[in-house]
Amino acid sequence: MTMNTYNTIPSFSSSKNEYFFAFEAPQCLQFNESINELLKTYDNLQKELNLNLDSEIFIRFHLSDITNQEKIVKKILQQRNHSACISFVGQAPASGSKVAMESYHLKNDHLVSKKTVSENVLLVNHNNYQSLWTSLRPNKPGPSYQQTQQLFGNLSNILHSHDLRLENDVIRTWLYVRDVDNNYQGMVDARRELFEIVGLSKGTHYIASTGIEGCGENVSDLILLDALTVQGLKPQQITYMSAPDYLCPTYEYNVTFERATRVTYGDRSHYYISGTASIDREGNILYIGDVVKQANRTLININALLSRYNSDITDLKILIVYLRDVSDYEIIQQFLKNNLPPELPYIIVRGSVCRPLWLIEMEGIAVSNYQSKYFDPFC
């Protein structure tokens, strides 16, 4: 198995015909060298796994200086003819590297096809389903409240053109907030108001999501929005996950997202774990000032969510870890190596959490063998 900079962290995991990648460039390189080394490693690993750009569905680059680096990466990718949905976010790898990436591949030559709808909008056909991957950026400057309205409006327009609806079909969102300590509330307010309009409430459901520090190429971009939407699902295939003995519902502290969402198919289940932190059933922040204890409680919460729904932490296929203070990197790196499944790829990036006293947050995707004969296979 090809490894990344830390030779005990796998660069990929797989389940059936799905592949999840997470790795970073070596440290102490100029950016051009960093991105070329990263892509070289990626290419070599794809060859080893008999994958290619046709199976590539989604890539996210985490950049240390997105204003100067995004255009460089885009130019390189254009020369390589990538046809995935590609997201860029300003979140420096906590190790001191200049760039990290995560990528998702779906390999099935006969049952999978994909179409680029527009820049950063990719439609994937697999069996009797269609997945729509989107990565959206604001069209104009404005406060975080207005940019959130704008981005969800743009997403809704894209969905409507494919006969999809935000309230029914969106499975997962990622919201990146520049200067989260000051701009998070505007995003939260705009999202809550929009959800109320389309009928999403604590009595119905919300959408699994991450809302974390991250910035775009333009300094005026306060909010970025990535989303995954799936067409063809029956309502019974979607389960909104909770673990009330461990985590309170998010609406109890006036935010509107699901802790996690399970999608069950005829051959597997996908679990989309929202950004998760060290919180208890009452909504309290646990272990203030202790990043290791917060990390441990976060993993306990993630496992609690999974274990109620025919899964556990060993089913995780990728994990993204956000640190408020990158000086905590080494201690958290050691903690993760000691406590995660040895085959799980992950990256650690700089990203402040929505409450300043939370020092760490994690999100992930799991795939389990839990299935139902009443639904079509994923692929």
C-alpha positions as CSV (number, residue, x, y, z in Angstrom):
1,M,0.0,0.0,0.0
2,T,1.3,3.4,-0.9
3,M,1.6,5.7,2.1
4,N,1.7,9.5,2.6
5,T,4.1,11.6,4.5
6,Y,3.4,9.8,7.8
7,N,4.1,6.3,6.9
8,T,1.6,4.8,9.3
9,I,-1.4,6.6,7.7
10,P,-3.0,4.8,4.8
11,S,-3.6,6.9,1.7
12,F,-6.8,5.2,0.7
13,S,-9.5,2.9,1.8
14,S,-12.1,1.0,-0.3
15,S,-15.4,-0.7,0.0
16,K,-16.8,-2.7,-2.9
17,N,-16.2,-0.4,-5.9
18,E,-15.7,2.8,-4.0
19,Y,-12.3,4.3,-3.1
20,F,-11.6,7.1,-0.7
21,F,-8.2,8.9,-0.8
22,A,-6.7,11.4,1.7
23,F,-3.1,12.5,1.7
24,E,-0.8,15.5,1.7
25,A,2.3,16.8,0.1
26,P,5.7,16.5,1.8
27,Q,6.7,19.5,3.9
28,C,9.4,22.0,3.2
29,L,8.7,22.4,-0.5
30,Q,7.8,25.3,-2.7
31,F,4.1,25.2,-3.7
32,N,4.8,24.1,-7.3
33,E,6.9,21.2,-6.0
34,S,4.3,20.4,-3.4
35,I,1.4,20.0,-5.8
36,N,3.4,18.1,-8.4
37,E,4.6,15.7,-5.7
38,L,1.0,15.3,-4.5
39,L,-0.4,14.6,-7.9
40,K,2.5,12.2,-8.7
41,T,1.6,10.2,-5.6
42,Y,-2.0,10.3,-6.5
43,D,-1.3,9.1,-10.1
44,N,0.9,6.2,-8.9
45,L,-1.7,5.1,-6.4
46,Q,-4.5,5.1,-9.1
47,K,-2.3,2.9,-11.3
48,E,-1.8,0.4,-8.5
49,L,-5.5,0.3,-7.9
50,N,-6.4,0.1,-11.6
51,L,-8.2,3.4,-11.4
52,N,-8.2,6.4,-13.8
53,L,-9.7,9.8,-14.3
54,D,-12.9,8.2,-15.6
55,S,-13.6,6.8,-12.1
56,E,-12.8,10.0,-10.4
57,I,-15.9,11.7,-8.9
58,F,-14.9,14.3,-6.4
59,I,-11.7,16.0,-5.3
60,R,-11.2,18.6,-2.5
61,F,-7.9,20.5,-2.2
62,H,-7.0,22.0,1.2
63,L,-4.6,24.8,0.5
64,S,-2.4,26.8,2.8
65,D,-2.6,30.0,0.8
66,I,-5.7,29.7,-1.5
67,T,-5.5,33.2,-2.9
68,N,-2.2,32.5,-4.5
69,Q,-2.4,28.7,-5.0
70,E,-5.8,27.9,-6.4
71,K,-5.1,29.4,-9.9
72,I,-1.9,27.3,-10.0
73,V,-3.7,24.1,-9.2
74,K,-6.5,24.9,-11.7
75,K,-4.0,25.4,-14.5
76,I,-2.3,22.1,-13.8
77,L,-5.6,20.2,-13.6
78,Q,-6.8,21.7,-16.9
79,Q,-3.7,20.2,-18.5
80,R,-4.5,16.8,-17.0
81,N,-8.1,16.8,-18.2
82,H,-9.8,16.0,-14.9
83,S,-13.6,15.7,-15.2
84,A,-14.4,15.4,-11.5
85,C,-16.2,17.9,-9.4
86,I,-13.3,19.8,-7.8
87,S,-13.5,21.9,-4.7
88,F,-10.8,24.3,-3.3
89,V,-10.8,25.5,0.3
90,G,-8.3,27.6,2.2
91,Q,-7.5,25.3,5.1
92,A,-3.8,24.8,5.7
93,P,-2.7,21.2,6.5
94,A,-1.8,21.3,10.2
95,S,1.4,19.4,9.6
96,G,3.0,22.4,7.8
97,S,2.5,21.0,4.3
98,K,1.2,23.4,1.7
99,V,-1.5,21.2,0.3
100,A,-3.6,18.2,1.2
101,M,-6.3,16.5,-0.8
102,E,-9.2,14.1,-0.5
103,S,-10.7,12.2,-3.4
104,Y,-13.6,9.8,-4.1
105,H,-13.6,7.3,-7.0
106,L,-16.4,5.0,-8.1
107,K,-15.2,2.1,-10.3
108,N,-17.7,0.3,-12.5
109,D,-17.1,0.6,-16.2
110,H,-20.6,-0.7,-17.2
111,L,-22.9,0.8,-14.7
112,V,-21.3,4.2,-14.0
113,S,-21.2,7.2,-16.3
114,K,-20.7,10.9,-15.5
115,K,-21.4,14.2,-17.1
116,T,-20.0,17.7,-16.4
117,V,-23.1,19.9,-16.2
118,S,-21.1,23.1,-15.7
119,E,-18.0,24.2,-13.9
120,N,-17.9,22.3,-10.6
121,V,-21.3,20.6,-11.1
122,L,-21.0,16.9,-11.9
123,L,-23.8,14.4,-12.6
124,V,-23.0,10.7,-12.0
125,N,-25.3,7.9,-13.2
126,H,-25.0,4.7,-11.2
127,N,-27.6,1.9,-11.5
128,N,-31.0,3.5,-11.0
129,Y,-29.6,6.6,-9.1
130,Q,-28.0,9.9,-10.1
131,S,-25.6,11.7,-7.8
132,L,-25.1,15.4,-8.2
133,W,-21.9,16.8,-6.8
134,T,-21.7,20.6,-6.6
135,S,-19.0,23.1,-5.4
136,L,-20.3,26.7,-5.3
137,R,-18.8,30.1,-4.6
138,P,-20.4,33.5,-4.2
139,N,-21.1,35.6,-7.2
140,K,-20.6,38.9,-5.5
141,P,-19.3,40.4,-2.2
142,G,-21.6,40.8,0.8
143,P,-22.0,39.7,4.5
144,S,-22.2,36.1,5.3
145,Y,-25.9,36.2,5.7
146,Q,-26.4,37.4,2.1
147,Q,-23.8,35.1,0.6
148,T,-25.4,32.1,2.3
149,Q,-28.8,33.1,0.8
150,Q,-27.1,33.5,-2.6
151,L,-25.4,30.1,-2.5
152,F,-28.4,28.1,-1.4
153,G,-30.4,30.0,-4.0
154,N,-27.9,29.0,-6.7
155,L,-27.9,25.4,-5.4
156,S,-31.7,25.3,-5.5
157,N,-31.7,26.6,-9.1
158,I,-29.3,23.8,-10.1
159,L,-31.4,21.2,-8.4
160,H,-34.6,22.4,-10.0
161,S,-33.1,22.0,-13.4
162,H,-32.7,18.3,-12.6
163,D,-36.1,17.9,-11.0
164,L,-34.5,17.8,-7.6
165,R,-35.4,19.6,-4.4
166,L,-33.3,20.8,-1.5
167,E,-35.7,19.5,1.1
168,N,-36.0,16.0,-0.4
169,D,-32.8,15.1,-2.2
170,V,-29.8,16.9,-0.7
171,I,-27.9,14.4,1.5
172,R,-24.9,16.3,2.6
173,T,-23.6,19.9,2.6
174,W,-20.2,21.5,3.6
175,L,-20.2,25.2,4.5
176,Y,-16.8,26.9,4.8
177,V,-16.8,30.2,6.6
178,R,-14.1,32.8,6.4
179,D,-13.4,34.1,10.0
180,V,-15.9,31.7,11.5
181,D,-15.8,33.5,14.9
182,N,-17.4,36.6,13.2
183,N,-19.3,35.2,10.2
184,Y,-20.8,31.9,11.4
185,Q,-23.9,33.5,12.9
186,G,-24.9,35.1,9.6
187,M,-24.6,31.8,7.8
188,V,-26.6,30.0,10.5
189,D,-29.4,32.6,10.4
190,A,-29.7,32.5,6.6
191,R,-29.8,28.7,6.5
192,R,-32.4,28.4,9.2
193,E,-34.7,30.9,7.5
194,L,-34.3,29.2,4.2
195,F,-35.0,25.8,5.7
196,E,-38.2,27.1,7.3
197,I,-39.4,28.3,3.9
198,V,-38.9,24.9,2.3
199,G,-40.4,23.0,5.2
200,L,-37.3,21.7,6.9
201,S,-37.7,21.9,10.7
202,K,-37.1,19.9,13.9
203,G,-40.4,18.2,13.2
204,T,-39.3,17.0,9.7
205,H,-35.5,16.8,9.2
206,Y,-32.5,18.8,8.4
207,I,-29.4,18.0,6.3
208,A,-26.1,16.5,7.5
209,S,-23.5,19.3,7.3
210,T,-20.2,20.7,8.3
211,G,-19.9,24.4,9.1
212,I,-16.2,25.2,9.7
213,E,-13.5,27.8,9.2
214,G,-12.3,27.9,5.6
215,C,-11.9,30.5,2.9
216,G,-12.1,30.9,-0.8
217,E,-9.7,32.4,-3.4
218,N,-11.3,35.8,-3.3
219,V,-10.9,37.6,0.0
220,S,-14.6,38.8,-0.3
221,D,-15.8,35.1,-0.3
222,L,-17.1,34.6,3.2
223,I,-19.0,31.4,2.5
224,L,-18.4,28.4,0.3
225,L,-20.9,25.6,-0.3
226,D,-20.3,22.0,-1.4
227,A,-23.2,19.6,-1.6
228,L,-24.1,16.0,-2.5
229,T,-27.6,15.3,-3.8
230,V,-28.9,11.9,-4.8
231,Q,-31.8,11.3,-7.2
232,G,-33.9,8.1,-7.2
233,L,-34.0,7.4,-3.5
234,K,-37.2,6.3,-1.7
235,P,-37.9,8.2,1.5
236,Q,-37.4,4.9,3.4
237,Q,-33.8,4.7,2.3
238,I,-32.8,7.8,4.2
239,T,-32.4,7.7,8.0
240,Y,-31.6,10.8,10.0
241,M,-29.3,9.6,12.7
242,S,-29.1,10.5,16.4
243,A,-27.5,9.4,19.6
244,P,-29.5,11.1,22.3
245,D,-27.5,9.6,25.2
246,Y,-24.4,11.3,23.8
247,L,-25.4,14.3,21.7
248,C,-28.3,16.7,21.9
249,P,-30.2,17.6,18.7
250,T,-28.6,20.6,17.1
251,Y,-31.8,22.7,17.2
252,E,-31.4,22.8,21.0
253,Y,-28.7,25.4,20.4
254,N,-30.4,27.1,17.5
255,V,-28.6,25.5,14.5
256,T,-30.1,23.4,11.8
257,F,-28.3,20.3,10.7
258,E,-28.5,16.6,11.2
259,R,-25.9,14.8,13.3
260,A,-25.5,12.3,10.5
261,T,-27.5,10.7,7.7
262,R,-27.6,7.0,6.6
263,V,-28.6,6.1,3.0
264,T,-29.4,2.4,2.6
265,Y,-29.1,0.6,-0.7
266,G,-29.7,-2.9,-1.9
267,D,-26.0,-3.7,-1.5
268,R,-24.6,-1.3,1.2
269,S,-25.2,1.7,3.3
270,H,-23.5,5.1,3.3
271,Y,-23.1,7.1,6.5
272,Y,-22.4,10.9,6.2
273,I,-21.1,12.1,9.6
274,S,-21.5,15.8,10.1
275,G,-18.9,17.9,11.8
276,T,-18.8,16.5,15.3
277,A,-17.1,17.9,18.4
278,S,-16.8,17.3,22.2
279,I,-20.4,17.8,23.2
280,D,-22.8,16.0,25.6
281,R,-26.5,15.2,25.7
282,E,-27.2,18.6,27.2
283,G,-25.3,20.5,24.6
284,N,-22.4,21.4,26.9
285,I,-18.8,21.7,25.7
286,L,-16.8,19.0,27.4
287,Y,-13.2,19.1,28.4
288,I,-12.6,22.8,27.9
289,G,-8.9,23.5,27.3
290,D,-7.9,19.8,26.8
291,V,-7.7,19.0,23.1
292,V,-6.9,15.3,23.6
293,K,-9.9,14.7,25.8
294,Q,-12.0,16.6,23.3
295,A,-10.7,14.4,20.5
296,N,-11.5,11.3,22.5
297,R,-15.1,12.5,23.2
298,T,-15.5,13.4,19.6
299,L,-14.7,9.8,18.5
300,I,-17.0,8.5,21.2
301,N,-19.8,10.6,19.8
302,I,-19.1,9.4,16.2
303,N,-19.1,5.8,17.3
304,A,-22.3,6.3,19.2
305,L,-24.0,7.6,16.1
306,L,-22.8,4.7,13.9
307,S,-23.4,2.0,16.5
308,R,-27.2,2.8,16.7
309,Y,-27.5,2.2,12.9
310,N,-25.8,-1.1,12.1
311,S,-22.3,0.2,11.9
312,D,-19.3,1.3,14.0
313,I,-16.1,3.3,13.7
314,T,-14.4,0.5,11.8
315,D,-16.7,1.2,8.8
316,L,-15.2,4.7,8.4
317,K,-13.6,5.2,5.0
318,I,-12.2,8.7,5.4
319,L,-11.9,11.2,8.3
320,I,-11.2,14.9,8.1
321,V,-9.9,16.5,11.3
322,Y,-10.1,20.2,12.0
323,L,-7.9,21.9,14.6
324,R,-8.3,25.4,15.9
325,D,-4.7,25.6,17.0
326,V,-2.1,23.9,14.7
327,S,0.4,23.7,17.6
328,D,-1.8,20.8,18.8
329,Y,-1.0,18.8,15.6
330,E,1.7,16.5,17.0
331,I,-0.3,15.4,20.0
332,I,-3.5,14.9,18.0
333,Q,-1.5,13.1,15.3
334,Q,-0.3,10.6,17.9
335,F,-3.8,10.3,19.5
336,L,-5.3,9.4,16.1
337,K,-2.7,6.9,15.3
338,N,-3.4,5.2,18.6
339,N,-7.2,5.3,18.4
340,L,-8.3,5.0,14.8
341,P,-8.6,1.8,12.7
342,P,-5.2,1.3,11.2
343,E,-6.5,1.2,7.6
344,L,-8.4,4.5,7.9
345,P,-7.0,7.5,5.8
346,Y,-7.3,10.9,7.3
347,I,-6.0,14.4,7.1
348,I,-5.6,17.1,9.7
349,V,-6.2,20.7,8.7
350,R,-6.4,24.2,10.3
351,G,-10.1,25.0,10.9
352,S,-11.7,26.8,13.8
353,V,-14.9,25.3,15.0
354,C,-18.2,27.2,15.4
355,R,-17.7,27.7,19.2
356,P,-14.2,29.0,20.2
357,L,-14.0,26.6,23.2
358,W,-14.1,23.6,20.8
359,L,-10.5,22.9,19.9
360,I,-11.2,20.1,17.5
361,E,-13.9,18.8,15.1
362,M,-14.1,15.7,12.9
363,E,-16.3,14.6,10.0
364,G,-16.3,11.4,8.0
365,I,-17.9,9.0,5.6
366,A,-18.6,5.3,6.5
367,V,-19.7,2.4,4.3
368,S,-21.2,-0.7,5.8
369,N,-22.7,-4.0,4.5
370,Y,-26.1,-3.2,6.0
371,Q,-28.5,-3.4,3.1
372,S,-32.1,-4.0,2.2
373,K,-33.5,-6.2,-0.6
374,Y,-36.3,-3.7,-1.1
375,F,-34.0,-1.1,-2.6
376,D,-31.8,-1.1,-5.7
377,P,-28.1,-1.6,-5.3
378,F,-26.0,1.6,-5.2
379,C,-24.0,0.3,-8.2
